[in-house]
Amino acid sequence: MHAHLTPVTTTSDSRRSADLDDACPGRPALASTSAPAAASSPAAAFSSTGRSPFSTAPAVEASSFNVVPDRRGTASLKWDFAVERGRPEGVLPLWVADMDHATAPAVTSALLWRTRHGIFGYSEPDDAYNAALTGWFSRRYGWQVEAAWNTVTPGVVPALALAVRALTAPGEAVLIEEPVYYPFREVVEDNGRTVAAVPLVRDANGVYRRDLAALESTIEATGSRLLLLCNPHNPVGRVWSRDELAALDEVAARHGVVVVSDEIHADLALPGFATTPFASLGRATAARTITCTSPSKSFNLAGLQVANILIADAHLREAFRRELATTGYSQPNVLGLTACRAAYEGGEAWLDALREHIAAARAHVEARLERIEGVEAAPCEGTYLLWLDCSGFLQTAGLTPDELDDVMLHEAGLWLDDGRIFGAGGEGFTRINVACPRATLDAALDRLEAAVAAVTARAAERAGRGRVALSA
Ligand SMILES: Cc1ncc(COP(=O)(O)O)c(C=O)c1O
């Protein structure tokens, strides 16, 4: 049985109230019952003072990434549902892709500001939202997008499903590259389409590469006209280079394949790497691409349910929107819109500090793995998810890939994402989320190191006497 990681909450109340004050420079106008109608709107209050929280981003403290938050009791999928999901109580969760970091102060301030207004009626992306969105892609990627291309959805996965439904008929094949984020397969199969999976291959340095010849022969064999691309790639951590994407584009163009590019991790290319939006390769490419974006990974906003789906081509966009209309969904979540605007207007410095923190976490894991026999991290260029190859450990311990997750859960007390859920090529791997304070990461690595050593030692003792017995 493993002890709980004792959470230490160091976020001070004074910091919270400072945020609130920063967030509410227009408070008197908002609270006044006698103020004229125009002045009682948040926009009017802030334009009269010139102090919108959207334009005055609070300073970034890099050290905040090492604050250990207490997420228990917040209905957190990651921290509060182990037993409901069949995992042991007290397991340390580094599985689902959200971060144990508070979002950017700019976002918190804007949300506090919007919450104080207290009216949460139907909302739509307005000019300020659109300017934040287009400005973000222009500044961060040199990609000029038009606000008219955008359709807001409650998430990227729903958008993947909508694209599959809009662009293929039941029974038709949809291309994915495995291993890959498991909803890629699910949105195809759950909608009665067929998965045409093409394996990613590892080169001599352990770097995952696309097998274009295999992709092309699969296109020819299945007649598929739709590819779900993960750019950057979860779980293998590749930030595809412009050349790699151009080569893919060439094959897609030749076969008339539409690419649905999931770019939810785009902002999390680590220092030294740069995401190329697939559609930014050129006008012809953009005309065959649906780009799924969201601030939810990079700013930790998954619970606010906002994604921006960018489609340059009018026919593709109409097909996508028609499919969205069949669900009855219309206006987006107002707090999601507020958070997205604030992130894209005022979150840049925070994001860059976060990327440094994740790069340091990656280096720290790699250094500590030197002491953990048989576990290696695939080279990670982006995302906060490390893809750990445990095949050496399994072999030494005489275990099969099917037993890896039990070792993690019951020996190490770690809740990770087992490689098998990512499809072919995931066997013997596990995925660990390093977007957490260093203390949490070290607690996890301590558990991993101890478990690998204990299981390996038991295997050595029992050498020649069959398989290793796992403790319950
Ligand atoms: C590649 C990828 N796409 C989509 C999602 C989830 O998107 P959403 O929560 O917006 O549906 C994730 C979350 O981990 C992801 O890694």
PDBQT file of the ligand as one rigid body, heavy atoms in Angstrom, charges set to zero:
ROOT
HETATM    1  C1  LIG A 501      -4.396  14.981 -29.528  1.00  0.00    +0.000 C 
HETATM    2  C2  LIG A 501      -5.552  15.354 -28.652  1.00  0.00    +0.000 A 
HETATM    3  N1  LIG A 501      -6.701  15.761 -29.201  1.00  0.00    +0.000 NA
HETATM    4  C3  LIG A 501      -7.771  16.101 -28.455  1.00  0.00    +0.000 A 
HETATM    5  C4  LIG A 501      -7.716  16.032 -27.070  1.00  0.00    +0.000 A 
HETATM    6  C5  LIG A 501      -8.911  16.377 -26.253  1.00  0.00    +0.000 C 
HETATM    7  O1  LIG A 501      -9.601  17.422 -26.810  1.00  0.00    +0.000 OA
HETATM    8  P1  LIG A 501     -10.946  17.970 -26.193  1.00  0.00    +0.000 P 
HETATM    9  O2  LIG A 501     -10.879  17.838 -24.711  1.00  0.00    +0.000 OA
HETATM   10  O3  LIG A 501     -10.973  19.387 -26.672  1.00  0.00    +0.000 OA
HETATM   11  O4  LIG A 501     -12.048  17.165 -26.798  1.00  0.00    +0.000 OA
HETATM   12  C6  LIG A 501      -6.538  15.623 -26.460  1.00  0.00    +0.000 A 
HETATM   13  C7  LIG A 501      -6.473  15.501 -24.996  1.00  0.00    +0.000 C 
HETATM   14  O5  LIG A 501      -5.594  14.895 -24.465  1.00  0.00    +0.000 OA
HETATM   15  C8  LIG A 501      -5.441  15.278 -27.264  1.00  0.00    +0.000 A 
HETATM   16  O6  LIG A 501      -4.275  14.890 -26.727  1.00  0.00    +0.000 OA
ENDROOT
TORSDOF 0
